[in-house]
Amino acid sequence: MKGRCGDRGSASVWGVVVVAVLCVVFGAVLALGQAVVVRHRAAGGADLAALAAAGRVFEGEGVACERARGVAGAQGGRVVRCSVVGEVVDLTVASGVGVFRAEVRARAGVLVDEG
């Protein structure tokens, strides 16, 4: 019986190690999920802002880009770059902060019926 006393309490140590590993894995999954959410939020804001700006493209670049800023801001993003070339709006919207920051580019234009 004296030889078995050295294993006493080892299950507790292994239990703590398993719980610590599970916590690290869970934290990594949560971080990945947050990154995906920020990316999707930026993409949605960029698409909506580009479409809103395309609706104002004939009023000039300033008006179109200001409309894009308003829509992107309402979606929790901010317009980093906005330009109008012809009838096409090309912009980049950023969302999130720090490590969880995403920038997405979107383009939208006016459909011209050549029929």
C-alpha positions as CSV (number, residue, x, y, z in Angstrom):
1,M,0.0,0.0,0.0
2,K,2.9,2.4,0.5
3,G,3.7,2.5,-3.3
4,R,0.2,3.8,-4.2
5,C,0.3,6.9,-2.0
6,G,2.3,8.8,-4.7
7,D,-0.8,8.8,-7.1
8,R,-3.1,10.4,-4.6
9,G,-4.6,13.6,-5.9
10,S,-3.4,13.2,-9.6
11,A,-7.0,13.1,-10.9
12,S,-7.5,16.6,-9.5
13,V,-4.5,17.9,-11.4
14,W,-5.7,16.2,-14.6
15,G,-9.1,17.7,-14.1
16,V,-7.7,21.2,-13.8
17,V,-5.6,20.7,-16.9
18,V,-8.6,19.5,-18.9
19,V,-10.7,22.5,-17.7
20,A,-8.0,24.9,-18.6
21,V,-7.6,23.5,-22.1
22,L,-11.4,23.6,-22.7
23,C,-11.4,27.3,-21.6
24,V,-8.7,28.1,-24.1
25,V,-10.5,26.3,-26.9
26,F,-13.8,28.0,-26.0
27,G,-12.1,31.4,-25.9
28,A,-10.6,30.8,-29.4
29,V,-14.0,29.8,-30.8
30,L,-15.6,33.0,-29.3
31,A,-12.8,35.2,-30.8
32,L,-13.3,33.6,-34.2
33,G,-17.1,34.1,-34.0
34,Q,-16.6,37.7,-33.1
35,A,-14.3,38.2,-36.1
36,V,-16.9,36.7,-38.4
37,V,-19.6,38.9,-37.0
38,V,-17.5,42.0,-37.5
39,R,-16.7,41.0,-41.1
40,H,-20.3,40.4,-42.0
41,R,-21.4,43.7,-40.4
42,A,-18.8,45.5,-42.4
43,A,-19.9,43.8,-45.6
44,G,-23.6,44.5,-45.0
45,G,-22.8,48.2,-44.2
46,A,-20.6,48.5,-47.3
47,D,-23.3,47.0,-49.6
48,L,-26.1,49.2,-48.2
49,A,-23.9,52.3,-48.3
50,A,-22.9,51.7,-51.9
51,L,-26.5,51.2,-53.0
52,A,-27.6,54.3,-51.2
53,A,-24.8,56.3,-52.8
54,A,-25.6,54.9,-56.2
55,G,-29.1,56.3,-55.8
56,R,-27.6,59.8,-55.4
57,V,-24.8,59.6,-58.0
58,F,-26.4,62.1,-60.4
59,E,-26.4,64.7,-57.6
60,G,-22.6,64.7,-57.4
61,E,-19.8,62.8,-55.6
62,G,-20.2,64.9,-52.4
63,V,-23.9,64.2,-52.0
64,A,-23.5,60.5,-52.9
65,C,-20.6,60.0,-50.5
66,E,-22.4,61.8,-47.7
67,R,-25.4,59.6,-48.2
68,A,-23.0,56.6,-48.0
69,R,-21.5,57.9,-44.7
70,G,-25.0,58.2,-43.2
71,V,-26.0,54.7,-44.1
72,A,-22.7,53.1,-43.1
73,G,-22.9,55.0,-39.7
74,A,-26.4,53.7,-39.1
75,Q,-25.1,50.2,-39.7
76,G,-22.3,50.7,-37.2
77,G,-19.5,51.2,-39.7
78,R,-17.6,54.2,-41.2
79,V,-16.7,55.0,-44.8
80,V,-12.9,54.9,-45.2
81,R,-12.8,55.7,-48.9
82,C,-15.5,56.9,-51.4
83,S,-15.2,57.8,-55.0
84,V,-17.6,58.1,-57.9
85,V,-16.4,57.3,-61.4
86,G,-19.0,57.9,-64.0
87,E,-22.2,56.3,-62.6
88,V,-20.4,53.8,-60.3
89,V,-19.8,54.4,-56.6
90,D,-16.7,52.6,-55.2
91,L,-16.3,52.7,-51.4
92,T,-14.7,51.0,-48.5
93,V,-16.4,50.6,-45.1
94,A,-14.6,49.7,-41.9
95,S,-16.3,48.1,-38.8
96,G,-15.0,47.1,-35.4
97,V,-11.9,48.1,-33.5
98,G,-8.5,46.7,-32.7
99,V,-7.9,43.1,-33.6
100,F,-11.6,42.8,-34.6
101,R,-11.5,45.4,-37.3
102,A,-12.6,44.6,-40.9
103,E,-12.6,46.7,-44.1
104,V,-14.8,45.7,-47.0
105,R,-15.0,47.2,-50.5
106,A,-18.3,47.6,-52.3
107,R,-19.3,49.0,-55.7
108,A,-22.7,49.9,-57.0
109,G,-23.9,51.8,-60.1
110,V,-26.9,53.0,-62.0
111,L,-28.4,50.5,-64.4
112,V,-28.7,52.3,-67.8
113,D,-31.3,50.8,-70.2
114,E,-29.7,50.8,-73.7
115,G,-32.8,49.2,-75.2
